[in-house]
Amino acid sequence: MNLIVRNPGWHSSVDTCSKIIPGIVTALFCVVMFGCSSSRQVSRVSADTVTDVSGDWNDTDSRLVSEAMVRDLTSAAWVDNFTQGKGKKPTVIVGKITNRSYEHIDVTTFVKDLERSLLNDGVVNFVASSRERDQIREERKDQAREASEETQKGPGQETGADVMLIGNISSIIDKEGGEAVRYYQINMELVDIATNQKLWIGEKKIKKIVTQDKYKF
């Protein structure tokens, strides 16, 4: 004779689960539908439009600083002194620009802004950076192996830079409650490669006041 022992609470547990599970499924469905129904709007603006969203360093800062630095650099007395003394326009190379700020800054973008401004100004000649030269030298090696003699570009024809532009970006942030002040200082120097003489020193400062919910800083 077999004895079957039944748990009187078993049926009640099943009934409870059968009531809860549909509710959970319904709630998840509503969450998914709500998430999918949210809309996003994208507006295209001119690349020169000033857009400050977070208050951090952005493309506008990079462009404005590079343009201001190059204006100061190319209008300084060293340009005429060099041209008169050497009988030619100075050849510039952009060296290392160091990010010493508290935030991530794409220094490459800033360097390219500097190079573009220098080229467009036309006061100085300009040569490729060390990293870019390595790539070009590899191309010349490949041409020496594969290209015809008439079209090969051999070694020893590079233009050496006369001066190097170096600098750094630093920042300070001061915040209290729902207000923060973001201060950036960009320092740049032009150095004679042959003598290590500093020919020009430039400085640009940016200050931004950011106001928002104090719990979001």
Secondary structure, 3 states (H helix, E strand, C coil): CCCCCCCCCHHHHHHHHHHHHHHHHHHHHHHHHHHHHCCCCCCCCCCCCCCCCCCCCCHHHHHHHHHHHHHHHHHCHHHHHHHHHHCCCCEEEEEEEEEECCCCCCHHHHHHHHHHHHHHHCCCEECCCHHHHHHHHHHHHHHHHHCCCCCCCCCCCCCCCCEEEEEEEEEEEEEECCEEEEEEEEEEEEEECCCCCEEEEEEEEEEEEEECCHHHC
